[in-house]
Amino acid sequence: MRNGLSLQANYTFSKGFTDFVGGQTNFNGLLNLGSTVAVEKQRIDNDITHVIKANGVYDLPFGPGKKFFNANGVSGKILGGWSLNGIMRLQSGEPVSIVSRRGTVNRGGRSLKNTIITSLSAKELQAKTGLFKDSQGRPLLFDPSLIDSNGRGNPNIFQNPTAGTLGTLQLTPVSGPWFFNVDMSVIKRTAIKENVNIEFRAEAFNLFNRTNFTLIQAALQHYQNINSPTFGRFTSTFDPRILQFALKLNF
């Protein structure tokens, strides 16, 4: 702190499972209510395996009491009181299910999580899950080889369960693309009196304007349903770069 620099960083490794998602008013019921097997055992929606976070504050070494331009008066007011601040977050992708939504053992309303039949292992599917592009350059959650020409799941790889059976693929077997974001700010505090100062802030959220795609977990969206004509297609993102300026009087 003597040199005006402070840094913090941490890493989290986690794993969370559940066989119940929702509450009393929005319970996603078991596919087979008479079964003693937890067919809906899965990673929880917010299970993020790897999370790296860091933040820092650097008071620039200019102005009164600093290494450079250590002077009072007008020059000290202009050159002093500047600081850089940053927050970084890097994390692995959110859990993703691949479903058929077929009511093969229960009514359709309770079958949103009925999965599919595939010969690919979870490891093989993960290698084909992340961020890809189709022939038109549109972003995809899955490798184009998993998607048929009609936009649905490739029938040579994915099949729907038949009447009276469940899909053989477990829920949330793979993770989506990684998330990376950096927020930065420049702050200038100019002292008026001992307990009064003017603060100018210039802030950039998503400084590098990185496109982070969102995975909406609720209701198992179209991009997870092999019977949807938009299977595997991203349709929403987190916010692009946002710039914000503020001028405050602190007392």
N, C-alpha and C positions, 0 to 999 in steps of 0.2 A: 504493500500500500504506500510505502514511502515514495516510490516512483510513480504513483498514480495509476498503477495497473493492477487489475484483479481479474482472475480467470477461474471459472468453475466448469467441470465436465463430469458426466457420469454415464455409465453403461448399464442397461438392464437386460437380463436374459430371463424369459418367462415362458410358461406354458399353462394354459387353463382349459379345463374340460367341463362339460355340463350335459345333462340329458333333459334340460328344461330351459326354454327360452320364452320370455314374456311374463305376464302377470295374470291376475284373475280375470281381467277384462279383455286381454288379448292373447290368451294362452294358445300356443300352437300345439294342438293335441297330438298324441302319438299316432303314427300311421296305423298301428294295430293295437287297439285299446285292450284287447284280451291277451296280449303277449307279455311274458315276463322278461323279455329281452329288451334292453334299452336301445331300440333301433335308431333312436335319434341322438345317441351319444355323439358329441362333436366338440370341436374347439369352440370356445365362446366367441361371440362376435368381435369382441375387442381384444382377442388374443394376438398380441404383436410379439413375435419371438425376440427380435433384436431392436433395441432403442438406444441411440446415442444422442445425448443432448449436451450442449455447451453454451456458455454465455460469458461475456466479458465487458469490462468498462475500462476505458483508458482516458485519463485526464491529460490532455495535450500539454507538453512542457513549455508553454508560452505564457508570458504575462507576469504579474507581481508574484514574487515568491517562487517562480519557476526557473528552470535552467536557462531558458532563452528569453530575451526581451524582458528581463526582470526590471520593470519600470512602472511607476505609478502614472497618474495623469490620464490624458485622453488615449495615448497609445496602449497603456495598460488595460483600459476599459475595452478597447477594441480587440486586442490580441489575447487577452486572458479569459479564462472561464470556459474554454471549449472542451468537450469530451466526445468520444466515440463509444457507442454501445451496440452490442450485437447479441443475437440469439440464434443458435443453429439447432436443427432437429433432423436426424437421419434415422429412418426406421424401416424395417422389413414390411412386406405387404400384409394386408388384411386377409382373413380366412375367406375362401371361396368354395362354394358347393357347386356341383354339376347335377342338375335335377331333370326329371321328366314331368313332374307335377301330375302324374297319372293316378287316378283313384282306383288302383287295382285291388286294394284290400280294404278300403274305406272310402267314404264319400269324398268328392273332389275338394271340399273345403278343408278337409283334414289331410290332404295329400300333397300339399305344396312342397313338402320336403322329400317326396318319394324320388329316389335317385335313379341312376341308369345302370345299364349293364355294359361293361367294357372289358377288353382283354388287357388294357394298359394298367400298369401299377401306378400307385400314387407318385412314386419317384419319376416315372416316365411322364406322367401328366404334369408334374411340376416343371420339368424341363421344357414343356410346351405352354407354360402359363407365365404371364408377366406383361411385357409390352411388345406388341408386334404391329405390323401394318399389312393391310391387304393390297391388292394390285392397284387400287386407286389412292393409296396413301392414307387411308383412314385408320385410326388407332384401334387395335384389337387387344382384348385380354388374353386370347389364345392364339397359338400358332395357326395360320390359315389352313394348314393341313387338317385341322380338327373341324373345319367349317365347310359345309356343302355349298354348292353353287347357288342354292336357293336361300342361303343365309342361315339355315338350320344346322344342327350338329351333323357331322359326317356319319352317315349310317354304317359305313364300314368300320367305324371305331366306336360309336355310341349306339345302343339299342334301348328301346323302351321295355320295361318289365311287362310280362304278360299278365292276364287276369289271375288274381289270387297269389301273385308273387310280388316281392319287393325288389328294387334295384340292388345290385351287388356292391356298388361303390359306396364307401363310407361318406358321411357328410364332412364338409370342410377339409378335404384331403390336400388341398393346395393353397398357396398364397398368391395374392395379386402383386403388382409392381411395387417397388420400393418408393418411399416418400422422402423428399429432401426439400428443406426450406431454410432460408436465412432471412432474418429481419435485422435491419440496421437503423441507427439513428445518430444524428449529430445534434448536440445540445450546447447552447451558449447561454451561460448565466452571467449577468452583469449586475454587480452589487450597486445598489443605490444608497442604502444605509446598512447598518450591521444586520438588521433583521428584515430587510426588504431587498428583493432583487427582481430583475426582469429576466424571464426565461424564454428563449427562442428554441423551437424544436423542428427539425426536419427529419421525417421518419419514412422509411421504405419497408413495406411489408412484401415478402417474396422478392427480395432485392434482385435476384438474377432472373426473375420472370420465368421460372421453371414451371412447366406444365405437369401438375400432379393430378392424376385421374382419381375420381371418387368412386368408391364401391358402396352402394346403398344396400345395407344388409336387410332392411325390412322387406318382408314379403317375397324374398328371393327373386330379384329382378330378372327381366328378360334376358340379360346377358349370361345368366346361369342356366337358362332353360333350353335344352337341346331342341325343343319343338317351337321355339320362337324364331321368326325370320330375321331377328337381329341378335342371334346368339353370339356371345363373345364380343359384342361391339360396345365400346365406351360411348356414353352420351353426356357425361357431365365431368367437370373438373373443379378443383379448388380455385380460389381467387387468383387472378393474375397479379402482376405487380400493382401495388397501391401506394401512392405517395400522399403524405399528410404533413401539413405545416401548422404550427401553433405558436401563439405568443401569449405568455402568461405573466401576471404580476403576482409574485409570491410574497406573503407577509405574515 
